[in-house]
């Protein structure tokens, strides 16, 4: 049995079947883990808000109606999320409604949508592994990647049932773009795949922009190094330009076609990508028969023009994605959002999580260096581009913890190819050797060893007292790799059931709450929320924070009561479980939020929920009517 040679899964048919097998295994495991929780939870804040947008479409809302007036009324907020994603989820929901009730169709949609993206993500990683390990032990890299992908369930944290957020789609499209870009020449089909995946990925969101830029630059440099890649470069340029412009026109209202922005595919980025695509196409046409200096110069000019267009249309984007964010909301909310914190801050709160992520990244980088021991790889676009994506993923994840998943996925095919390379050097070719090597090389093994070592070392380290923590619930990263993000099944403040009682407490009106609860208010009830966890809601976040920070007692101007009445607040929602969250740090003991956390609501609030309930819902008592005027 142990002498069976490693199967050759390099063919198109076999690699698709292998990806389907891995998808089936993972989908079954995730379904068993999370399928029964969907009725209890809407997921995290983004899942809840996405569901609100999808419901609008399903119930006949306009395609371009992305102005949510139930957030911070009467201003509302224009959501910068992709309408293409809303449309895809809504289409699946309407398909289920052909045979299910509306409620069951919604649960079925939330269950199936994230699972649908596992197959293309797995297939992309296997294609990358095949390209990196081609010719080594009969494509053993594909087998090893499959074993790792099928066993490393924590890898799929963004693909769990209920995750209708955009992260799984963006990640998958980035992997497909890399898989297409690194294929061997002739590379026209792969270049087209890379161009379309990049255009659609940017339409969904800008989270993978840095990887898309590397992939595009890699394809352009492949042409610079070898003019025979001209057809692939032109195919990429045309497919990238067409998919980006078409996606922009389809999902952007015509009245916003000229509006620039830094946090979405707006007019400035669309114009820049179109300039880059056209510039690349022209550069290839004009310099194919010329020398290397001409080709590099033309490509550099095309890139400079694209950058000048992007910043020239909207110079504020020099400051990054959050350039338009009101700076006043950073110290009271944005700085406490865990998923935008760097790894060293997260590691202070949870050393084990930090060790797991760092060990995973280190394992991937070491595997890439092992592949680089063969000199012929130094000029191989697949090794260079995958390595740059991995290193950028590590840097991106270290500075922004929510991006850690990119580095983990980019590392898998590199680790598989490195293990296959080692087997090839040792002349082991049996299936047993391949599977055993995959188990040893799996990041699960590396992270397990790292955590065990950290547990032994930690007690020996000097401590200076327990560090102060500032947790915030908004899209909180998992405490350990593989733990499901804190949703309503684990956080009583996000559970669906308590909101039903809130919805029955009185007529729909404006609710004041901490920032994270806003998404669940509009998703689970008919009420509106003064604030929500989105950077475009500066007005509502500032106003809500001012009310919650104001003195709870009294009705004088400047008190919480006076500010709440001025804002039109009819209800106040409190979740005692969040009493230690960082958005309370600048509040005094007499602040409304602190008094509510302590269970001491002021006299102008009337409780509508029983003591001890997970959510405390209060009605703002209107002021007494003035006495009638005497004749």
HUHU-V221067 format. One record per pair of residues at least 24 apart in sequence whose C-alpha atoms are under 10 Angstrom apart, sorted by the first residue. I is the first residue (numbers start at 1). J is the second residue. If there is no record, write none. Layout:
I|J, I|J
//
This chain:
1|430, 1|431, 1|432, 2|429, 2|430, 2|431, 2|432, 2|433, 3|428, 3|429, 3|430, 3|431, 3|432, 3|433, 4|429, 4|430, 4|431, 4|432, 4|433, 5|137, 5|138, 5|140, 5|428, 5|429, 5|430, 5|431, 5|432, 5|433, 5|434, 6|137, 6|138, 6|139, 6|140, 6|141, 6|143, 6|428, 6|429, 6|430, 6|431, 6|432, 6|433, 6|434, 6|435, 7|137, 7|138, 7|139, 7|140, 7|142, 7|143, 7|429, 7|430, 7|431, 7|434, 8|135, 8|137, 8|138, 8|139, 8|140, 8|141, 8|142, 8|143, 9|126, 9|130, 9|138, 9|139, 9|140, 9|141, 9|142, 9|143, 10|126, 10|127, 10|129, 10|130, 10|131, 10|133, 10|134, 10|135, 10|138, 10|139, 10|140, 10|141, 10|142, 10|143, 11|130, 11|139, 12|127, 15|123, 15|126, 15|127, 15|130, 15|142, 15|143, 15|146, 16|119, 16|120, 16|122, 16|123, 16|126, 16|127, 17|123, 18|119, 18|122, 18|123, 18|126, 18|142, 18|143, 18|146, 18|147, 19|118, 19|119, 19|120, 19|121, 19|122, 19|123, 19|124, 19|125, 19|126, 19|127, 19|142, 19|145, 19|146, 19|149, 19|150, 20|118, 20|119, 20|120, 20|122, 20|123, 21|119, 21|146, 21|150, 22|118, 22|119, 22|122, 22|123, 22|145, 22|146, 22|147, 22|148, 22|149, 22|150, 22|151, 23|115, 23|116, 23|117, 23|118, 23|119, 23|120, 23|121, 23|122, 23|123, 23|146, 23|149, 23|150, 24|115, 24|118, 24|119, 24|150, 25|149, 25|150, 25|151, 25|153, 26|115, 26|118, 26|119, 26|149, 26|150, 26|151, 26|152, 26|153, 26|156, 26|159, 26|160, 27|112, 27|114, 27|115, 27|116, 27|118, 27|119, 27|150, 27|153, 27|156, 27|159, 27|160, 27|161, 28|115, 29|150, 29|153, 29|160, 30|111, 30|115, 30|153, 30|154, 30|156, 30|157, 30|159, 30|160, 30|161, 31|111, 31|112, 31|115, 31|160, 31|161, 32|161, 33|160, 33|161, 33|484, 34|111, 34|160, 34|161, 34|162, 34|484, 34|489, 35|107, 35|108, 35|110, 35|111, 35|112, 35|160, 35|161, 35|162, 36|111, 36|161, 37|111, 37|161, 37|162, 37|487, 37|488, 37|489, 38|106, 38|107, 38|108, 38|110, 38|111, 38|161, 38|162, 38|488, 38|489, 38|496, 39|103, 39|104, 39|107, 39|162, 39|488, 39|489, 39|495, 39|496, 39|497, 40|487, 40|488, 40|489, 40|490, 40|494, 40|495, 40|496, 40|497, 41|162, 41|486, 41|487, 41|488, 41|489, 41|490, 41|491, 41|492, 41|494, 41|495, 41|496, 41|497, 41|520, 42|107, 42|110, 42|162, 42|163, 42|164, 42|487, 42|488, 42|489, 42|494, 42|495, 42|496, 42|520, 42|523, 42|524, 43|110, 43|160, 43|161, 43|162, 43|163, 43|164, 43|165, 43|475, 43|484, 43|485, 43|486, 43|487, 43|488, 43|489, 43|494, 43|495, 43|496, 43|520, 44|162, 44|163, 44|164, 44|165, 44|473, 44|474, 44|475, 44|476, 44|485, 44|486, 44|487, 44|488, 44|494, 44|516, 44|519, 44|520, 45|165, 45|473, 45|474, 45|475, 45|476, 45|486, 45|487, 45|494, 45|516, 45|517, 45|518, 45|519, 45|520, 45|523, 45|532, 45|533, 45|534, 46|163, 46|164, 46|165, 46|166, 46|474, 46|475, 46|519, 46|520, 46|533, 46|534, 47|110, 47|162, 47|163, 47|164, 47|165, 47|166, 47|475, 47|487, 47|519, 47|520, 47|523, 48|162, 48|163, 48|164, 48|165, 48|494, 48|518, 48|519, 48|520, 48|521, 48|522, 48|523, 48|524, 49|79, 49|164, 49|165, 49|518, 49|519, 49|520, 49|521, 49|522, 49|523, 49|532, 49|533, 50|79, 50|81, 50|85, 50|86, 50|89, 50|163, 50|164, 50|165, 50|166, 50|519, 50|523, 51|86, 51|89, 51|90, 51|106, 51|110, 51|164, 51|165, 51|519, 51|522, 51|523, 52|86, 52|519, 52|520, 52|522, 52|523, 52|524, 53|79, 53|81, 53|83, 53|86, 53|87, 53|89, 53|90, 53|523, 54|83, 54|85, 54|86, 54|87, 54|88, 54|89, 54|90, 54|91, 54|93, 54|106, 55|86, 55|89, 55|90, 55|93, 55|106, 55|523, 56|86, 56|90, 57|83, 57|86, 57|87, 57|89, 57|90, 57|91, 57|94, 58|86, 58|87, 58|89, 58|90, 58|91, 58|92, 58|93, 58|94, 58|102, 59|90, 59|94, 63|87, 63|250, 63|251, 63|252, 63|253, 64|250, 64|251, 64|252, 64|253, 64|254, 64|255, 65|252, 65|253, 66|252, 66|253, 68|522, 68|528, 69|528, 69|529, 70|509, 70|510, 70|518, 70|519, 70|521, 70|522, 70|526, 70|527, 70|528, 70|529, 70|530, 70|531, 71|510, 71|511, 71|518, 71|519, 71|521, 71|522, 71|527, 71|528, 71|529, 71|530, 71|531, 71|532, 71|537, 71|540, 72|510, 72|511, 72|512, 72|518, 72|528, 72|529, 72|530, 72|531, 72|532, 72|537, 72|538, 72|539, 72|540, 72|541, 72|543, 72|544, 72|567, 73|510, 73|528, 73|529, 73|530, 73|531, 73|539, 73|540, 73|567, 73|568, 74|530, 74|540, 74|567, 74|568, 75|530, 75|537, 75|539, 75|540, 76|528, 76|529, 76|530, 76|531, 76|536, 76|537, 76|539, 76|540, 77|532, 77|534, 77|536, 77|537, 77|538, 77|539, 77|540, 78|536, 78|537, 79|264, 79|534, 79|536, 79|537, 80|204, 80|205, 80|252, 80|261, 80|263, 80|264, 80|265, 80|266, 80|534, 80|536, 81|165, 81|166, 81|203, 81|204, 81|205, 81|251, 81|263, 81|264, 81|265, 82|166, 82|200, 82|201, 82|202, 82|203, 82|204, 82|205, 82|247, 82|248, 82|251, 82|252, 82|264, 82|265, 83|203, 83|204, 83|247, 83|248, 83|250, 83|251, 83|252, 84|200, 84|203, 84|204, 84|247, 84|248, 84|250, 84|251, 84|252, 85|164, 85|165, 85|166, 85|169, 85|203, 85|204, 85|251, 86|164, 86|165, 86|166, 86|204, 86|251, 87|251, 88|113, 89|113, 89|114, 89|164, 107|161, 107|162, 108|161, 108|162, 109|161, 109|162, 109|164, 110|160, 110|161, 110|162, 110|163, 110|164, 111|159, 111|160, 111|161, 111|162, 111|163, 111|164, 112|159, 112|160, 112|161, 112|162, 112|163, 112|164, 113|159, 113|160, 113|161, 113|162, 113|163, 113|164, 113|165, 113|168, 114|156, 114|158, 114|159, 114|160, 114|161, 114|162, 114|163, 114|164, 114|165, 114|166, 114|167, 114|168, 114|169, 115|156, 115|158, 115|159, 115|160, 115|161, 115|162, 115|163, 115|164, 115|168, 116|159, 116|161, 116|168, 116|169, 117|158, 117|159, 117|168, 117|169, 117|171, 117|172, 117|173, 118|156, 118|158, 118|159, 118|160, 118|168, 118|169, 118|172, 119|172, 120|169, 120|172, 120|173, 120|175, 120|176, 121|168, 121|169, 121|171, 121|172, 121|173, 121|174, 121|175, 121|176, 121|409, 122|146, 122|149, 122|150, 122|172, 122|175, 122|176, 122|409, 123|172, 123|175, 123|176, 123|179, 124|172, 124|173, 124|174, 124|175, 124|176, 124|177, 124|178, 124|179, 124|180, 124|413, 125|149, 125|172, 125|175, 125|176, 125|178, 125|179, 125|409, 125|410, 125|411, 125|412, 125|413, 125|414, 126|179, 126|412, 126|413, 126|416, 127|175, 127|176, 127|178, 127|179, 127|180, 127|182, 127|183, 127|413, 128|175, 128|176, 128|178, 128|179, 128|180, 128|181, 128|182, 128|183, 128|382, 128|383, 128|386, 128|410, 128|412, 128|413, 128|414, 128|416, 128|417, 129|179, 129|382, 129|410, 129|412, 129|413, 129|414, 129|415, 129|416, 129|417, 129|418, 129|420, 130|179, 130|183, 130|413, 130|416, 130|417, 131|179, 131|182, 131|183, 131|184, 131|382, 131|383, 131|413, 131|417, 132|182, 132|183, 132|371, 132|377, 132|380, 132|381, 132|382, 132|383, 132|386, 132|413, 132|414, 132|415, 132|416, 132|417, 132|418, 132|420, 132|421, 133|371, 133|383, 133|413, 133|414, 133|416, 133|417, 133|418, 133|419, 133|420, 133|421, 134|417, 134|420, 134|421, 135|420, 135|421, 135|424, 136|417, 136|418, 136|419, 136|420, 136|421, 136|422, 136|423, 136|424, 136|425, 136|427, 136|429, 137|420, 137|421, 137|422, 137|423, 137|424, 137|425, 137|427, 137|428, 137|429, 137|430, 137|431, 137|434, 138|420, 138|424, 138|429, 139|417, 139|420, 140|416, 140|417, 140|419, 140|420, 140|421, 140|423, 140|424, 140|429, 140|430, 140|431, 140|433, 140|434, 140|435, 140|437, 140|438, 141|413, 141|414, 141|415, 141|416, 141|417, 141|418, 141|419, 141|420, 141|421, 141|423, 141|434, 141|438, 142|413, 142|416, 142|417, 142|420, 143|416, 143|417, 143|420, 143|431, 143|434, 143|435, 143|438, 144|412, 144|413, 144|415, 144|416, 144|417, 144|418, 144|419, 144|420, 144|434, 144|435, 144|436, 144|437, 144|438, 144|439, 144|441, 144|442, 145|412, 145|413, 145|414, 145|415, 145|416, 145|417, 145|419, 145|420, 145|435, 145|438, 145|442, 146|412, 146|413, 146|416, 146|435, 146|438, 147|416, 147|434, 147|435, 147|436, 147|437, 147|438, 147|439, 147|442, 148|412, 148|413, 148|415, 148|416, 148|435, 148|438, 148|439, 148|440, 148|441, 148|442, 148|443, 148|444, 149|409, 149|412, 149|413, 149|442, 151|439, 151|442, 151|444, 152|442, 152|443, 152|444, 152|445, 152|482, 153|444, 153|481, 153|482, 154|444, 154|480, 154|481, 154|482, 154|483, 154|484, 155|405, 155|408, 155|409, 155|412, 155|443, 155|444, 155|481, 155|482, 156|405, 156|409, 156|482, 156|484, 157|405, 157|478, 157|481, 157|482, 157|483, 157|484, 157|485, 158|405, 158|482, 158|484, 158|485, 160|484, 160|485, 162|487, 163|485, 166|201, 166|204, 166|205, 166|207, 167|204, 167|205, 167|207, 167|208, 167|402, 167|403, 167|405, 167|406, 168|405, 169|200, 169|201, 169|204, 169|205, 170|197, 170|198, 170|200, 170|201, 170|202, 170|203, 170|204, 170|205, 170|206, 170|207, 170|208, 170|209, 170|406, 171|201, 171|207, 171|208, 171|403, 171|405, 171|406, 171|409, 171|410, 172|197, 172|201, 172|406, 172|409, 173|197, 173|198, 173|199, 173|200, 173|201, 173|202, 173|204, 173|208, 173|212, 174|198, 174|200, 174|201, 174|202, 174|207, 174|208, 174|209, 174|210, 174|211, 174|212, 174|215, 174|389, 174|406, 174|410, 175|208, 175|211, 175|212, 175|386, 175|389, 175|406, 175|409, 175|410, 176|201, 177|201, 177|211, 177|212, 177|215, 177|216, 178|211, 178|212, 178|214, 178|215, 178|216, 178|218, 178|219, 178|382, 178|385, 178|386, 178|389, 178|410, 179|215, 179|382, 179|386, 180|215, 180|219, 180|236, 181|215, 181|216, 181|218, 181|219, 181|222, 181|232, 181|233, 181|236, 181|381, 181|382, 181|385, 181|386, 182|215, 182|218, 182|219, 182|222, 182|380, 182|381, 182|382, 182|383, 182|384, 182|385, 182|386, 183|381, 183|382, 184|229, 184|380, 184|381, 184|382, 185|222, 185|228, 185|229, 185|231, 185|232, 186|228, 186|229, 186|230, 186|231, 186|232, 187|219, 187|229, 187|230, 187|231, 187|232, 187|233, 187|235, 187|236, 188|229, 188|230, 188|231, 188|232, 188|233, 188|234, 188|235, 188|236, 189|232, 189|235, 189|236, 190|232, 190|235, 190|236, 191|216, 191|219, 191|231, 191|232, 191|233, 191|234, 191|235, 191|236, 191|237, 191|238, 191|239, 191|240, 192|232, 192|233, 192|234, 192|235, 192|236, 192|237, 192|238, 192|239, 192|240, 193|235, 193|236, 193|239, 193|240, 194|219, 194|235, 194|236, 194|237, 194|239, 194|240, 195|233, 195|235, 195|236, 195|237, 195|238, 195|239, 195|240, 195|241, 195|242, 195|243, 195|244, 195|277, 196|236, 196|237, 196|238, 196|239, 196|240, 196|241, 196|242, 196|243, 196|244, 197|239, 197|240, 197|243, 197|244, 198|236, 198|239, 198|240, 198|241, 198|243, 198|244, 199|239, 199|240, 199|241, 199|242, 199|243, 199|244, 199|245, 199|246, 199|247, 199|248, 199|265, 199|270, 199|273, 200|240, 200|243, 200|244, 200|245, 200|246, 200|247, 200|248, 201|243, 201|244, 201|247, 201|265, 202|243, 202|244, 202|247, 202|248, 202|264, 202|265, 202|269, 202|270, 203|243, 203|244, 203|245, 203|246, 203|247, 203|248, 203|250, 203|251, 203|252, 203|264, 203|265, 203|266, 203|270, 204|247, 204|251, 204|264, 204|265, 205|263, 205|264, 205|265, 206|262, 206|263, 206|264, 206|265, 206|321, 207|263, 207|264, 207|321, 207|396, 207|402, 207|403, 208|393, 208|396, 208|403, 208|406, 210|389, 210|392, 210|393, 210|396, 211|385, 211|386, 211|388, 211|389, 211|390, 211|392, 211|393, 211|406, 212|389, 213|389, 214|385, 214|386, 214|388, 214|389, 214|392, 215|385, 215|386, 215|388, 215|389, 216|240, 216|276, 216|277, 216|280, 217|299, 217|300, 217|303, 217|385, 218|381, 218|382, 218|384, 218|385, 218|386, 218|388, 219|381, 219|385, 220|280, 220|281, 220|283, 220|284, 220|295, 220|296, 220|299, 220|300, 221|295, 221|296, 221|299, 221|381, 222|380, 222|381, 223|284, 223|288, 223|292, 223|295, 223|296, 223|299, 224|284, 224|287, 224|288, 224|291, 224|292, 224|293, 224|294, 224|295, 224|296, 224|297, 224|298, 224|299, 225|291, 225|292, 225|295, 225|296, 225|379, 226|288, 226|292, 226|295, 227|284, 227|287, 227|288, 227|289, 227|290, 227|291, 227|292, 227|295, 228|288, 229|284, 229|288, 230|281, 230|283, 230|284, 230|285, 230|287, 230|288, 231|281, 231|284, 231|285, 231|288, 233|277, 233|280, 233|281, 233|283, 233|284, 233|285, 234|277, 234|278, 234|280, 234|281, 234|282, 234|283, 234|284, 234|285, 235|277, 235|281, 236|277, 236|280, 236|281, 237|273, 237|274, 237|275, 237|276, 237|277, 237|278, 237|279, 237|280, 237|281, 237|282, 237|284, 238|274, 238|277, 238|278, 238|280, 238|281, 239|277, 240|273, 240|274, 240|276, 240|277, 240|278, 241|270, 241|271, 241|272, 241|273, 241|274, 241|275, 241|276, 241|277, 241|278, 242|273, 242|274, 242|277, 243|274, 244|269, 244|270, 244|271, 244|273, 244|274, 244|277, 245|269, 245|270, 245|271, 245|273, 245|274, 246|270, 258|313, 259|313, 259|314, 260|310, 260|313, 260|314, 260|315, 260|316, 260|317, 261|313, 261|314, 261|316, 261|317, 261|321, 261|322, 261|323, 261|324, 262|310, 262|311, 262|314, 262|315, 262|316, 262|317, 262|318, 262|319, 262|320, 262|321, 262|322, 262|323, 262|324, 262|325, 263|317, 263|320, 263|321, 263|322, 263|323, 263|324, 263|325, 263|535, 263|536, 264|321, 267|310, 267|313, 267|314, 268|306, 268|309, 268|310, 268|311, 268|312, 268|313, 268|314, 268|315, 268|317, 269|306, 269|307, 269|309, 269|310, 269|311, 269|313, 269|314, 269|317, 270|309, 270|310, 271|306, 271|309, 271|310, 271|313, 272|303, 272|305, 272|306, 272|307, 272|308, 272|309, 272|310, 272|311, 272|312, 272|313, 273|303, 273|306, 273|307, 273|309, 273|310, 274|306, 274|309, 275|302, 275|303, 275|304, 275|305, 275|306, 275|307, 275|308, 275|309, 275|310, 276|301, 276|302, 276|303, 276|304, 276|305, 276|306, 276|307, 276|309, 277|302, 277|303, 277|306, 278|302, 278|306, 279|303, 279|304, 279|305, 279|306, 322|535, 322|536, 324|535, 324|536, 325|534, 325|535, 325|536, 325|537, 325|538, 326|535, 326|536, 326|537, 326|538, 326|539, 326|542, 327|538, 328|538, 328|539, 328|541, 328|542, 329|535, 329|537, 329|538, 329|539, 329|541, 329|542, 329|545, 330|535, 330|538, 331|582, 331|583, 331|585, 331|586, 332|515, 332|541, 332|542, 332|545, 332|582, 332|583, 332|584, 332|585, 332|586, 333|472, 333|474, 333|514, 333|515, 333|516, 333|533, 333|534, 333|535, 333|538, 333|541, 333|542, 333|545, 333|582, 333|583, 333|584, 334|472, 334|474, 334|533, 334|534, 334|535, 334|583, 335|470, 335|472, 335|582, 335|583, 336|470, 336|471, 336|472, 336|473, 336|474, 336|581, 336|582, 336|583, 337|470, 337|471, 337|472, 337|473, 337|474, 337|475, 337|476, 337|477, 337|533, 337|582, 337|583, 338|400, 338|401, 338|402, 338|470, 338|471, 338|472, 338|473, 338|474, 338|475, 338|476, 338|477, 338|478, 339|397, 339|399, 339|400, 339|401, 339|402, 339|403, 339|404, 339|472, 339|473, 339|474, 339|475, 339|476, 339|477, 339|478, 340|397, 340|398, 340|399, 340|400, 340|401, 340|402, 340|403, 340|475, 340|476, 340|477, 341|397, 341|398, 341|399, 341|400, 341|401, 341|402, 341|477, 342|395, 342|396, 342|397, 342|398, 342|399, 342|400, 342|401, 342|402, 343|395, 343|396, 343|397, 343|398, 343|399, 343|400, 343|401, 343|402, 343|404, 344|398, 344|399, 344|401, 345|398, 345|399, 345|401, 345|469, 346|398, 346|401, 346|469, 346|471, 346|477, 346|479, 347|479, 348|466, 348|467, 348|468, 348|469, 349|466, 349|467, 349|468, 349|469, 349|470, 349|471, 349|479, 350|478, 350|479, 350|480, 351|451, 351|454, 351|455, 351|458, 351|479, 351|480, 352|447, 352|450, 352|451, 352|452, 352|454, 352|455, 352|458, 352|479, 352|480, 352|481, 353|447, 353|451, 353|477, 353|478, 353|479, 353|480, 353|481, 354|398, 354|401, 354|451, 354|479, 354|480, 354|481, 355|447, 355|448, 355|450, 355|451, 355|452, 355|453, 355|454, 355|455, 355|480, 356|443, 356|444, 356|446, 356|447, 356|448, 356|449, 356|450, 356|451, 356|454, 356|480, 356|481, 357|394, 357|397, 357|398, 357|401, 357|404, 357|405, 357|407, 357|408, 357|443, 357|447, 357|450, 357|480, 357|481, 358|394, 358|397, 358|398, 358|404, 358|447, 358|450, 359|443, 359|444, 359|446, 359|447, 359|448, 359|449, 359|450, 359|451, 360|394, 360|404, 360|407, 360|408, 360|411, 360|412, 360|442, 360|443, 360|444, 360|445, 360|446, 360|447, 360|448, 360|450, 361|390, 361|391, 361|393, 361|394, 361|395, 361|397, 361|398, 361|404, 361|407, 361|408, 361|410, 361|411, 361|443, 361|447, 362|394, 362|411, 362|443, 362|446, 362|447, 363|408, 363|411, 363|412, 363|414, 363|415, 363|441, 363|442, 363|443, 363|446, 363|447, 364|390, 364|391, 364|394, 364|407, 364|408, 364|409, 364|410, 364|411, 364|412, 364|413, 364|414, 364|415, 364|416, 364|418, 364|441, 364|443, 365|390, 365|391, 365|394, 365|407, 365|411, 365|414, 365|415, 366|411, 366|414, 366|415, 366|418, 367|411, 367|412, 367|413, 367|414, 367|415, 367|416, 367|417, 367|418, 367|419, 367|421, 367|441, 368|411, 368|413, 368|414, 368|415, 368|417, 368|418, 369|414, 369|418, 370|414, 370|415, 370|417, 370|418, 370|419, 370|421, 370|422, 371|414, 371|415, 371|417, 371|418, 371|419, 371|420, 371|421, 371|422, 372|418, 373|421, 374|421, 383|414, 386|410, 386|411, 386|413, 386|414, 387|411, 387|414, 390|414, 401|476, 401|477, 402|475, 402|476, 402|477, 402|478, 405|481, 408|443, 411|443, 412|441, 412|442, 412|443, 415|441, 415|442, 415|443, 416|441, 416|442, 447|481, 469|580, 469|581, 469|582, 470|580, 470|581, 470|582, 470|583, 470|584, 470|585, 471|578, 471|579, 471|580, 471|581, 471|582, 471|583, 472|515, 472|516, 472|578, 472|580, 472|581, 472|582, 472|583, 472|584, 473|515, 473|516, 473|517, 473|533, 473|578, 473|581, 473|582, 474|515, 474|516, 474|517, 474|519, 474|532, 474|533, 474|534, 475|516, 475|533, 488|520, 491|577, 491|578, 491|614, 492|575, 492|576, 492|577, 492|578, 492|613, 492|614, 492|615, 493|517, 493|520, 493|574, 493|575, 493|576, 493|577, 493|578, 493|614, 493|615, 493|616, 494|519, 494|520, 494|521, 494|524, 494|575, 494|614, 494|615, 495|520, 495|524, 495|614, 495|615, 496|520, 496|521, 496|523, 496|524, 496|525, 497|524, 497|614, 498|524, 498|609, 498|613, 498|614, 498|615, 498|616, 498|617, 499|523, 499|524, 499|525, 499|614, 499|615, 499|617, 500|524, 500|525, 501|525, 501|608, 501|609, 501|615, 501|617, 502|526, 502|527, 502|571, 502|573, 502|608, 502|609, 502|615, 502|616, 502|617, 502|618, 503|527, 503|617, 504|608, 505|571, 505|607, 505|608, 505|609, 505|617, 505|618, 505|619, 506|570, 506|571, 506|608, 506|619, 507|570, 508|570, 508|571, 509|568, 509|569, 509|570, 509|571, 510|567, 510|568, 510|569, 510|570, 510|571, 510|572, 511|544, 511|564, 511|568, 511|569, 511|570, 511|571, 511|572, 511|573, 511|617, 511|618, 511|619, 511|620, 512|540, 512|543, 512|544, 512|545, 512|547, 512|548, 512|564, 512|567, 512|568, 512|569, 512|570, 512|571, 512|572, 512|573, 512|574, 512|617, 512|618, 513|541, 513|544, 513|545, 513|547, 513|548, 513|571, 513|572, 513|573, 513|574, 513|575, 513|593, 513|617, 514|541, 514|544, 514|545, 514|548, 514|572, 514|573, 514|574, 514|575, 514|578, 514|581, 514|583, 514|584, 514|593, 515|540, 515|541, 515|542, 515|544, 515|545, 515|583, 517|573, 517|574, 517|575, 518|573, 521|573, 527|570, 527|571, 528|569, 528|570, 528|571, 529|569, 529|571, 529|572, 529|573, 530|567, 530|568, 530|569, 540|567, 543|567, 544|569, 545|583, 545|584, 545|587, 545|592, 545|593, 546|587, 546|591, 546|592, 547|591, 547|592, 547|593, 548|572, 548|584, 548|587, 548|591, 548|592, 548|593, 548|594, 548|595, 548|596, 549|584, 549|586, 549|587, 549|588, 549|589, 549|590, 549|591, 549|592, 549|593, 549|594, 550|587, 550|588, 550|590, 550|591, 550|592, 550|593, 550|594, 551|587, 551|588, 551|589, 551|590, 551|591, 551|592, 551|593, 551|594, 551|595, 551|602, 552|589, 552|590, 552|591, 552|592, 552|593, 552|594, 552|595, 552|596, 552|600, 552|601, 552|602, 552|603, 552|604, 552|605, 553|590, 553|591, 553|592, 553|595, 553|601, 553|602, 553|603, 553|604, 554|602, 554|603, 554|604, 555|604, 555|623, 559|591, 559|592, 560|591, 560|592, 560|593, 560|602, 560|604, 561|592, 561|602, 561|603, 561|604, 561|605, 561|620, 561|621, 561|622, 564|620, 565|620, 565|621, 565|622, 565|623, 568|620, 569|619, 569|620, 570|605, 570|618, 570|619, 570|620, 570|621, 570|622, 571|605, 571|606, 571|607, 571|608, 571|617, 571|618, 571|619, 571|620, 571|621, 572|596, 572|605, 572|606, 572|607, 572|616, 572|617, 572|618, 572|619, 572|620, 573|615, 573|616, 573|617, 573|618, 573|619, 574|599, 574|601, 574|614, 574|615, 574|616, 574|617, 574|618, 575|613, 575|614, 575|615, 575|616, 575|617, 576|612, 576|613, 576|614, 576|615, 576|616, 577|614, 577|615
//
